[in-house]
Amino acid sequence: MQDKPVALITGANQGIGLQIAKDLAAHGFTVLVGSRNLERGEAAAQEVGPDALALQLDVTDRASVTAAAERVGNEFGRLDVLVQNAAISNTSRLPGQSVEEYVKTTRPSNVSLDEMRAVWDTNVFGVLAVYQAMLPILRETPGARIVNVSSGVGSLTANSDPAFAYRAIFGLVYPASKTALNALTVAMAIELEPEGIKVNAVSPGFTRTNLNGYAGTQTVEEGAREAVRVALLGPDGPTGTFTRWENEAIPW
């Protein structure tokens, strides 16, 4: 086992994931830049700096996930922080189609099951696949932590409030996938609490990334802050929380 702490960020070749990688490298981590496309991951790792390495990782491909876990275990022997950041918002939004127009196609009455499955495959089942593959390594690393990058639009409590600003866009594709991710977070936290492994969910806020067509209002630096803060929590830090910057609780 190497002495330097190791962090793996999924979907780290761009956007918030790339910024999280940069920030954790600045805090002394060896950073594994998870990317479906290895070349893009290698380019991102060069941007992060000498403490970053690209890791081919497609969260929807079981063979890719297994190979990534084997590499982490064999080459590093530890995994101090796992940031589950990889996510997609849709697969069928048409060029020029507004968010409002797309949302109309995601209602329970008319949502495409193929569209829902595709997004959930990355945002929900991919998270679980990586969790299961990396868990043996996390369990061998004292003080290990998991950060799941969620979204406030997945909050059932918030969406049950008619005054919630984003209630109108709640649908069964992206928002509900984050609701399911929140459920995974709670289940993981309950499972791992006796072992001292912290599992928390964070919302980066409405950040300008490819995920939303760069329509966000925050920079990636701002969007990465809460994930990094939670990733750096010490052994006395909480588990099973859902927060936005700075440690502001979001209702499940």
C-alpha positions in Angstrom: 0.0 0.0 0.0 1.4 3.4 -0.9 1.6 6.1 1.8 0.0 8.9 -0.2 -3.9 9.0 0.0 -5.7 8.0 -3.2 -8.9 9.5 -4.6 -10.9 8.2 -7.5 -13.4 10.5 -9.3 -15.7 9.0 -11.9 -16.5 11.2 -14.9 -13.5 13.3 -14.2 -12.4 14.2 -17.7 -14.5 17.3 -17.8 -16.7 19.7 -15.8 -17.2 19.3 -12.0 -15.3 16.0 -11.9 -12.2 17.5 -13.4 -12.3 20.4 -11.0 -12.8 18.0 -8.0 -9.7 16.1 -9.3 -7.7 19.3 -9.4 -8.8 20.4 -5.9 -8.0 17.0 -4.3 -4.6 16.9 -6.0 -3.9 20.3 -4.5 -4.8 18.7 -1.1 -2.1 16.0 -1.5 -4.0 13.2 -3.1 -2.9 10.9 -5.8 -5.9 11.4 -8.1 -7.3 8.8 -10.4 -9.2 10.5 -13.3 -12.0 8.1 -14.2 -13.1 8.5 -17.8 -15.0 6.4 -20.3 -12.6 7.5 -23.0 -9.0 6.8 -21.9 -7.5 9.5 -24.2 -9.8 12.1 -22.8 -8.9 10.9 -19.3 -5.2 11.1 -20.1 -5.6 14.7 -21.4 -7.5 15.6 -18.2 -4.9 14.0 -16.0 -2.1 16.1 -17.7 -4.2 19.2 -16.9 -4.6 18.1 -13.3 -0.8 17.7 -12.9 1.8 15.1 -11.9 -0.2 13.6 -9.1 -3.0 12.5 -11.5 -3.4 9.3 -13.5 -6.1 8.4 -16.0 -8.2 5.4 -15.3 -10.4 3.9 -18.0 -13.8 3.5 -16.3 -17.2 3.2 -18.0 -19.6 2.9 -15.1 -22.2 1.1 -17.4 -19.7 -1.6 -18.5 -19.2 -4.3 -15.9 -15.9 -5.4 -17.4 -14.5 -1.8 -17.3 -15.6 -1.4 -13.7 -14.0 -4.7 -12.7 -10.7 -3.9 -14.5 -10.6 -0.5 -12.9 -11.0 -1.9 -9.4 -8.3 -4.5 -10.1 -5.9 -1.8 -11.2 -6.6 0.4 -8.1 -6.1 -2.6 -5.8 -3.0 -3.9 -7.5 -1.2 -0.6 -8.2 -2.2 1.4 -5.1 -3.6 -1.0 -2.5 -5.8 1.7 -1.0 -8.7 4.0 -1.9 -9.2 6.9 0.6 -11.9 8.8 -1.3 -14.4 7.6 -4.0 -16.3 10.5 -5.6 -19.2 9.2 -7.7 -19.6 12.0 -10.1 -20.3 10.4 -13.5 -23.8 11.3 -14.7 -25.8 12.1 -17.8 -29.0 14.2 -18.0 -30.6 12.7 -21.1 -29.9 10.8 -24.4 -32.8 12.0 -26.5 -33.1 15.8 -26.1 -33.2 17.2 -29.6 -30.8 20.0 -30.8 -32.4 23.4 -30.0 -35.1 21.8 -27.8 -35.6 23.8 -24.6 -35.5 22.2 -21.2 -39.2 22.9 -20.8 -40.0 21.1 -24.0 -37.8 18.1 -23.1 -39.3 17.9 -19.6 -42.8 17.5 -21.2 -41.6 14.2 -22.7 -40.5 12.9 -19.3 -43.9 12.8 -17.5 -45.0 9.4 -16.1 -47.7 9.3 -18.8 -45.4 9.5 -21.7 -41.7 9.0 -20.6 -39.7 6.8 -22.9 -38.7 3.7 -20.9 -35.5 3.4 -23.0 -34.6 7.0 -22.2 -35.2 6.4 -18.5 -33.2 3.2 -18.5 -30.3 4.8 -20.3 -30.0 7.6 -17.8 -30.6 5.5 -14.8 -28.0 3.0 -16.0 -25.3 5.6 -15.5 -26.7 7.7 -12.7 -28.0 4.8 -10.5 -26.9 1.4 -11.5 -23.4 2.6 -12.5 -23.0 4.1 -9.1 -23.9 0.9 -7.5 -21.6 -1.1 -9.7 -18.6 1.1 -8.9 -19.5 0.9 -5.2 -19.6 -2.9 -5.2 -16.3 -3.2 -7.1 -14.4 -0.6 -5.0 -15.8 -1.6 -1.6 -13.2 -4.2 -0.8 -10.4 -1.6 -1.3 -12.3 1.0 0.6 -12.7 -1.4 3.5 -8.9 -2.0 3.6 -8.3 1.8 3.8 -8.7 3.4 7.3 -10.9 6.5 7.2 -12.3 5.9 3.7 -15.1 8.1 2.4 -17.6 8.1 -0.4 -19.1 11.2 -1.9 -22.1 10.8 -4.3 -22.7 13.9 -6.5 -26.5 14.3 -6.5 -28.8 17.2 -7.2 -31.3 19.3 -5.3 -33.8 18.6 -8.0 -34.0 15.0 -6.7 -35.3 16.0 -3.3 -38.8 14.5 -2.7 -39.4 16.9 0.1 -38.6 19.9 -2.0 -40.6 18.7 -4.9 -43.6 18.1 -2.7 -43.6 21.9 -1.9 -45.7 23.8 -4.5 -43.3 26.8 -3.9 -40.2 24.9 -4.9 -38.6 26.7 -7.9 -37.7 23.6 -9.8 -40.8 21.6 -9.1 -42.1 21.9 -12.7 -39.1 20.1 -14.1 -39.3 17.0 -11.8 -39.6 14.0 -14.1 -38.7 10.4 -14.2 -35.4 10.7 -16.2 -32.7 12.9 -14.6 -34.4 14.3 -11.5 -35.8 11.0 -10.3 -32.4 9.3 -11.0 -31.0 11.6 -8.4 -33.8 10.7 -6.0 -32.7 7.1 -6.5 -29.1 8.1 -6.0 -30.1 9.6 -2.7 -31.7 6.4 -1.7 -28.5 4.5 -2.5 -26.6 7.0 -0.4 -28.7 6.4 2.7 -28.5 2.6 2.2 -24.7 2.7 1.7 -24.3 4.9 4.8 -26.4 2.5 6.9 -24.4 -0.5 5.6 -21.0 1.1 6.2 -21.6 3.1 9.4 -20.4 0.2 11.7 -17.2 0.1 9.7 -16.5 3.8 10.0 -16.7 4.5 6.2 -18.5 7.8 5.6 -21.0 8.1 2.8 -22.6 11.4 1.9 -24.4 13.1 -1.0 -23.8 16.6 -2.2 -25.4 19.0 -4.6 -23.1 21.1 -6.7 -25.8 23.6 -7.6 -26.6 24.8 -11.1 -23.1 24.7 -12.5 -22.1 25.5 -16.1 -21.2 22.1 -17.5 -21.9 19.9 -20.5 -24.6 18.2 -18.5 -26.9 21.2 -18.8 -25.6 22.6 -22.1 -23.5 25.2 -20.2 -26.7 26.9 -19.1 -25.7 26.9 -15.4 -25.1 30.0 -13.3 -22.1 28.8 -11.2 -18.5 28.1 -12.2 -17.1 24.6 -12.0 -14.9 25.9 -9.2 -18.0 26.8 -7.2 -19.7 23.6 -8.1 -16.9 21.4 -6.9 -16.5 23.1 -3.5 -19.0 21.0 -1.5 -17.8 17.7 -2.9 -14.3 18.6 -1.9 -15.2 19.8 1.5 -17.1 16.5 2.2 -14.3 14.4 0.7 -11.9 16.0 3.2 -14.0 15.4 6.3 -12.1 13.8 9.2 -13.0 10.7 11.2 -15.4 12.7 13.3 -17.4 13.9 10.3 -21.0 13.0 9.6 -22.3 10.2 7.4 -25.6 9.9 5.6 -26.0 13.6 4.9 -27.2 15.6 1.8 -25.7 19.1 1.6 -24.9 22.0 -0.7 -22.2 24.6 -0.1 -21.4 25.3 2.6 -22.7 22.4 4.7 -26.3 23.5 4.1 -28.6 20.5 4.6 -30.9 19.6 1.7 -34.1 17.6 2.7 -34.2 14.1 1.2 
